[in-house]
Amino acid sequence: MVIKAKPVGMIRAVDNVNGEDGGSRLEPQVGLEFDSSDDARECYSLYAKRMGFKIRTGQLYRSRTDGSVSSRRFVCSKEGFQTNSRTGCPAFIRVQRNASGKWVIDHFFKDHNHDLESTGENPTPVMQSKPPIVKNSLADVTQRSKVKLLEDVEDRRPCPSGVINVKRVKRDGDDGQSKVQPFLGLVFNSANEAYQLYHSYGANKGFRVRIGQLFRSRHDGSISSRRFVCSKEGFQHPSRVGCGAYMRIKRQESGTWVVDRLREDHNHGLGTQMETHKGSLNASNRFIEEVNGGLQNKDLVTKYNKNLVKRWREKHNRSDWYHVLFEYFQSKQAEDTGFFHAVEVNDGNCMSIFWADGRSRYSCSQFGDAIVLDTSYKNSMYLVPFATFVGVNHHKQPVLLGCALIADESQESYTWLFKTWLRAMSGRHPLSIIADEDKAIRQAIAEVFPGTHHRFSLWQIKAKEREFLSSMDNGFKCEYEKCTLHSQTADEFDIAWNALLSRYGLKENVSLKEMFESRASWVPLYLRATFFAGIAMNESIDSFFGTLLNAQTPIVEFVSRYERGLEQRREEERKEDFDTYNLQAFLQTKEPVEEQCRRLYTLTVFKIFQKELLQSYSYLGFKIYEEGANSRYLLRKCGNDNEKNIVTFCASNLNVSCSCHMFEFEGVLCRHALRVFQILEIREVPSHYILHRWTRNAEYGTVGDAESVGTSQELKALMLWSLRETACKYIEAGSASLEKYKLAYEIMREGGRKLSWQR
C-alpha cells in the first residue's frame, strides 16, 4: 500500500496538538508519496528536527530524454568530507518522480555515524485525520484562510493572508528593527521583503547579511531561488570564517517567495544589536518600490546595498579618510618629487582619491603594458573601499602601479579614475586590463582605453559558471569545457556553443546569452593573442597587500599597514634582483640559445624559457608550405598525434608566429617556434623576441629602444623616471657613511662634467 503524505498542510499542525496525539508519528519510509520534491524535503526536515540532526539537499539526477529532474537525494548535513564538521554520514532519503508526477521515497538509509543532538523538546509532527487539500507548494497554503503560516507578529495579531508584508511588520521604538524570526514555510510577496526581514533579523541577533548565490531557471533564465548569507560566509577575505548560517527563498508558481531552507547556527561569536538607520531603510523601500518585478529584472538588493555604500563612502572619504591621507600625501611629496595624487570633487565634496608614488609611476613605464584593477572590497560598506592598479614585473611578481579609494561605483567615477591614472602615467595606455565585468567598469574602460583588451576577473567567471553548471549533468559540463577551453578558431567556438545550447534547450537562457555576447573577455581563444604578461586564464593575481589591509583595518592604521605592505613587496623585488645578478641557473643543453637567454633574462623568466626549450625536443616538424621567404611548419608531439600546432616563419626578417600564441600572450617564445629554429639552424633568438620587460636590466628603462616609445612626451617621462630611480639609489647608498658619500659625490661630479652642466 502506498502511503500518501501532505507535509505542507501540517506545517503548523504541531502547534495545535496541545499534548494530544492528533495522528500517527510521521517517519520517512520507502513508498511514502508526495506532491512535490519540496514536500519530501520538508517531511525529512521535520523528522530530522525531531531526531536531532540537520539536513541539506544532496545530488539530483536528470532525465536523459528531456533533462528534467527525475530524482533527488536529501542527506544529513554531515554527509561528505568537504569541511571539518562533516563525518561522511550515510543517512539519506531519495525521492523519485513517477509517471503521474508524484514523488515517491525509493531509498531510505536511517543510521548515522555520529551522535545526534538532543533537541530538548518533542516537536512530534502529526498527520491530520482529514488533511486539507493542498496542490503543490507552500505558496498554496497562503490561499487558505484556515492555515496560518505566520500566527503572530509581535502583538499576537495574525497576518490575514498568510503572506508576510515587511512594511506591515510591527517595529519596536525608533530603531525600526523587525522582531520577526524567519522559519521554514514563511512566504513573502517579493524577494526584497525577504532580504529586508533577514537583514533586520541579523541586526537584532548581531550579525550582518549579504547576498549569496542565486539560481536561475534553465528554461527562461529567470531567478528561481536566492540565498541570503551571514557576512562571514566563505573564505574569500580574511574576515570571513566559512559561517554556514543562511536563508534561502524559492519562487513559487504564484509569484510569491517561500523560505525553503534555513540554517541559524553560526561558527563565530555574534555582536550586539546593530543600528539600523530608519531613514536609509525607508529610502531603500521607496527606491525598491519604484521598480517593477523585484529582483526579477534587476538585482535591487545589490542596488540597495550600493546606495548605502555610496552614502557611507561619500561621508567617510570626505571626512576621516581624506584627512588621514592628506597628511600622508604631504609627507610623501616632501621626500618624493615624483609622488602624484588627485581628488575627485563633486559639489564641494571629496569623492574618489587616487595616488601613486614615484616608484609606482616609474614601474608603470616598464610594466604598465598589462594591468590588473583589483576592486575586491568595493561591494561592502564595512570594508575599506580600496582599489589597486597592479602590474607584473620582470620577476613575475606583482608590482604596484597606483591606488584609489572609490566613493561611487558609477561610470563617471571609474572614468575619472582611469583618466587620472593615465595622466599620472604620462598617457601610456595598457595593452590589456583584467577587471570586473561590472557595466560601469566596462563602459569606462571602453571610453578611456579604447584599444585595450578587457579581460573579466576570474572570480566572476567562476561564479557564473557555478551558477548554471550546478544544475546541469556531467555531460553538459564536459561539452561546455570542451567548447570554451579547447576551441581553436572563432568559427569552431560558435558552432560548438550553438550546438551545446540547442542540445540542452538553452537557446533562450538569458545568462548564457550574455556570456556569449561578452566571449571576447573570458573565452581563452579570444584572449591568448593579447599580451597579459602570462597571467594564466585559470589564475588570478594575488591581492597586492595580502592580509595587511582587510575589513578590520582601522583608519588610523591604514597608512602604516599600507607602507608596510608596500615595503614588503619591494623588498621581495630587491631580493630577486640580487639573486638574478649573483646566481646563475644551470644550463641543461649545449644550445647557444640557452646561454643567450640565461645572460639576458631574469632567473624566473629564464626558467620559463628553459622549460620550453627542453620540451621542444619532443616535437617533430614538417614543412607543409613554402613560397618565397615564407614557410609553414606542422609541429606534432611525439606519441600524441592529437597535439598539433602550425608555425609560420619568414626568412627575410626572422619573424615567427605559432598557433598557440604563447609569445603574444606571455612574451616568451614557445617550444614550437624554438623547434623550427632548431630545424633551420638558427642559433640565437632574434632580438625582437627578447622583450626588455623580462630582462634583468628592465628596471633601468628602455631608452635604447626609443623607437618603441609612442611619443616624445612618453620618451621624456621614461628617461626622467629612469634617471630619478638611479639617482635615488646613489643617494641612498651614498648617505650610508661619509666615505660612501664622498665616492658617490665624485661619481656624480664626473658624470656632470661629461654632461657639461657643471659650473
PyMOL commands that set and color helices and strands:
alter all, ss='L'
color gray80, all
select helices_A, chain A and resi 7-10+13-16+37-51+138-141+166-168+191-205+278-289+300-335+358-367+411-424+439-448+458-469+474-486+490-503+510-517+519-521+524-527+555-582+592-600+603-616+662-666+671-679+687-689+692-694+698-700+703-708+712-734+738-755
alter helices_A, ss='H'
color red, helices_A
select strands_A, chain A and resi 33-34+55-62+69-76+92-97+103-109+163-164+171-172+177-178+187-188+209-216+223-230+246-251+257-263+340-346+349-356+370-374+386-392+398-405+432-435+453-456+619-627+630-637+640-650+655-658
alter strands_A, ss='S'
color yellow, strands_A
deselect
rebuild
show_as cartoon
